Amino acid sequence: MRAAKFQTWGNDLNETQQLWEWREKTANLYYEVRSSPDVVAAWGLWCDTRSTLFRDHPQSPIESADRKTFEGPTTFSYDPSFRLTVQLVPVTPERITVATGVDGDLSMHAFSRTTGLEARLGGELTLYWIEGYGGGVFLPFVDATSGTETYGGGRYLIDTIKGADLGVVRSDGALVLDFNFSYFPSCAYSSRYVCPLAPSGNRLKGAVRAGERLAVWKG
């Protein structure tokens, strides 16, 4: 599967329209990922399309002065052992509120917790529902690579409000979590952003060497 070919009209749009376009392209990308029967090819499409967006789109989290030399988010090689099937169990709907800078406070509540990750990754993860109009599923995590090989604040695996949706719970109640698609929040790239980070219960003892990783580039 080749990288998606698209035209970006962002420079001709106002800031809100640019953001709308960025969200549309992200949602379309994840649709292509979910629809593909070839997981590794879908991951390649994900990597290539994100690189293009980060380099060329005006809503990129990369600072403008660095975009021409930015080659794209760096990732570990695809590792099928980090594509894991878990069951979800209900949890007490704990509510969390976090500050997100000029965007105000963000409230979310826990609604499910995984079972099936402990043996492989040394912990389980809680899924959160972001409250407010429409809402959305949010799954951040920190692991043993955080702060050394990956961003210290952790990574996101699912954020449906932003279009990062790898799929829904299967009919048998299972959920496939593919950590090869985990990525840094925007605040990893720029101080212009204040991002919600992984709660203390979403810390894995194991090292998740899959998905986005740290890299040094010359601006």
Secondary structure, 3 states (H helix, E strand, C coil): CCCCCCCCCHHHCCHHHHHHHHHHHHHHHHHHHHHCCCHHHHHHHHHHHHHHHHHHCCCCCCCHHHHHHCCCCCECCCCHHHEEEEEEEECCCCEEEEECHHHCEEEEEEEEEEECCHHHHCCCCEEEEECCCCCEEEEEEECCCECCCECCCCEEEEEHHHCECCCCCCCCCEEEEEHHHCECCHHHCCCCCCCCCCCHHHECCCCCCCCECCCCCCC
